[in-house]
Amino acid sequence: MANKRKRPAAMREEERQAQRAAARAERRTRRAAEQAAQNVPQKTEAPKTPQKAGVPHKRKKINKFRVAVVCTAAVLVALVALGVASAAGVRTPISSIAADGEPEFFSTVKPQASAAPAENTASAAPTPSSAFDGALFIGDSMTTCLKNYVTDGAGSTTALSDAEFMTRNDYSWGEAQDELNGGEGGLWLDDDTALTVTEAIDRFSATKLYIQLGKEDLTYNDVSDVTSTAQAVISALQTKYPNLEITVQAVTPMLEWIDYQGLSSGTIAQYNEAMQTYCTGKKNLKFLNIAAFCTEGYLPAEYCADPEGLCIHLNDEGCAIWADYLLGNKTPEPSPTPTPTPDPNGDSTDSADTTDIAGDTYTDDSGDYTDNTGDYTDDTGDYTDDNGDYTEE
């Protein structure tokens, strides 16, 4: 058998290189055919386009098939959104594809203001302040009754509880005038600090002043003198506090037949009428006729807190009516001026004098006694009958 001729080593190496080159060419041809079938542009060796500003550089090889799918989906989403906006009648510019053909994944469209939900402002509205925030009540024992009603009674549930009270049982217009002229304070705080009327206004930063005085002044003074003093005090306060709202409150009348040292339902009615005339038409000055519920000109017995005393102070039922006038629940009407009715026995009476319903007995505060037959007994036990006979104790 003939021996086979061996090929040189160099020729074998060339054949292997040719086979590898042919394999590489075949793979490139197959890959190009696959990419052409998928409509994906082939990668070229041209220089890379500079990276767009703001687009992060990816070192990882891009899957172009996935990019094509994402591009197609982004375009479809943009078209759907544009169609919805057009159907709703809202014309909004939209750009889903950048100028260089790369997709924008964040919308640049600003929603219209009408598209935002309406803000609920009901809960944010400020709560109206009480009509008695900054209010200060100044008065005598009559205003003390209202203070007690507001502090301890049913008035504590009303807006009146927001007010401040400064009272003293025997406080008067005359004393307020003395304070304005440099006198010492006559209104007392709970810590025994004495304040003048102006110091009280400053202390509580009052913007509204409700003042009821006159009971003490009318006891020993003529109506004209009392009203003159009251008007001088009010004028001085308005000069010192031009923005202070001042409300002068009427003095309520007394029980029928009561006349104490000149203080009676008749003199009270004259004083109220004069003060109402003075307050009418003046800036930041009002008159509140809380006596209007006394339709006969006298204090009804069911509203009197002291029928055995001065017969002028209001109980809780009377203070409730007073509070209704202040709160605007009642509108005061003019109250009549009473016709003075003399005591059945013609005797002068004071705070402790009493007459029973039949009018047949009378006792003054010194203990002297007169019955309906004219018999008399003084406080020492001496006795005089209606015939003039006299007997000592």
Long-range contacts (C-beta under 8 A, 24 or more apart in sequence): 38-65, 40-64, 40-65, 40-68, 52-98, 52-100, 52-102, 55-102, 70-103, 71-103, 74-103, 74-104, 74-105, 75-103, 130-159, 130-162, 131-159, 131-327, 132-159, 132-160, 132-161, 132-162, 132-163, 132-208, 133-162, 134-204, 134-205, 134-206, 134-207, 134-208, 135-162, 135-163, 135-164, 135-206, 135-207, 135-208, 135-209, 135-210, 136-163, 136-164, 136-165, 136-166, 136-200, 136-201, 136-204, 136-206, 136-208, 136-209, 136-210, 137-163, 137-164, 137-165, 137-166, 137-167, 137-210, 137-211, 137-212, 138-166, 138-167, 138-171, 138-187, 138-197, 138-200, 138-209, 138-210, 138-211, 138-212, 138-213, 139-167, 139-171, 139-210, 139-211, 139-212, 139-213, 139-249, 140-167, 140-168, 140-169, 140-170, 140-171, 140-172, 140-212, 140-213, 140-215, 140-216, 141-167, 141-169, 141-170, 141-215, 141-313, 142-212, 142-215, 142-251, 142-252, 142-312, 142-313, 142-314, 143-167, 143-212, 143-249, 144-168, 144-169, 145-305, 145-313, 145-314, 145-315, 145-318, 145-319, 146-314, 146-319, 146-322, 146-323, 148-319, 149-316, 149-319, 149-320, 149-322, 149-323, 150-323, 153-316, 153-319, 154-316, 154-320, 155-319, 155-320, 155-323, 158-323, 158-327, 159-327, 160-323, 160-326, 160-327, 163-210, 164-204, 164-206, 166-195, 166-200, 170-216, 171-213, 171-216, 172-213, 172-214, 172-215, 172-216, 172-217, 173-213, 173-214, 173-217, 173-226, 173-229, 173-230, 173-233, 174-216, 174-217, 174-221, 174-229, 176-213, 176-233, 177-229, 177-232, 177-233, 180-233, 180-236, 180-237, 197-233, 197-237, 198-237, 198-240, 201-237, 201-241, 201-244, 206-244, 207-243, 207-244, 207-245, 208-244, 208-245, 208-246, 208-247, 209-237, 209-244, 209-245, 209-246, 209-247, 210-247, 210-249, 210-288, 210-326, 211-246, 211-247, 211-248, 211-249, 212-248, 212-249, 212-250, 212-251, 214-251, 214-268, 214-271, 214-275, 215-251, 215-263, 215-312, 218-251, 218-262, 218-263, 218-267, 218-268, 218-271, 219-260, 219-261, 219-262, 219-263, 220-261, 220-262, 221-262, 223-267, 223-270, 223-271, 223-274, 224-274, 226-271, 227-271, 227-274, 227-275, 227-278, 230-275, 230-278, 231-278, 234-278, 234-285, 238-284, 238-285, 242-284, 243-284, 244-284, 245-284, 245-286, 246-284, 246-285, 246-286, 247-285, 247-286, 247-287, 247-288, 248-275, 248-279, 248-285, 248-286, 248-287, 248-288, 249-287, 249-288, 249-290, 250-275, 250-276, 250-287, 250-288, 250-289, 250-290, 250-291, 250-292, 251-291, 252-290, 252-291, 252-294, 252-299, 252-312, 252-314, 252-318, 253-291, 253-294, 253-297, 253-298, 253-299, 253-312, 253-335, 253-338, 254-298, 254-299, 254-310, 254-311, 254-312, 255-298, 255-299, 255-301, 255-304, 255-307, 255-311, 255-312, 256-298, 256-338, 256-341, 257-341, 257-342, 257-343, 257-344, 257-349, 257-355, 258-310, 258-311, 258-312, 258-349, 259-340, 259-343, 259-348, 259-349, 260-310, 260-349, 260-350, 260-351, 261-350, 263-312, 264-340, 265-297, 265-298, 265-299, 265-338, 265-340, 266-337, 266-338, 266-339, 266-340, 269-297, 269-335, 269-336, 269-337, 269-338, 270-337, 272-335, 273-337, 288-325, 288-326, 288-332, 289-325, 289-332, 289-333, 289-334, 289-335, 290-321, 290-322, 290-325, 290-326, 290-332, 291-335, 292-325, 292-332, 292-333, 292-334, 292-335, 293-321, 293-330, 293-335, 294-335, 295-335, 295-336, 296-336, 296-338, 297-335, 297-336, 297-337, 297-338, 297-339, 298-338, 308-352, 308-354, 309-351, 309-352, 310-351, 311-351, 345-370, 345-372
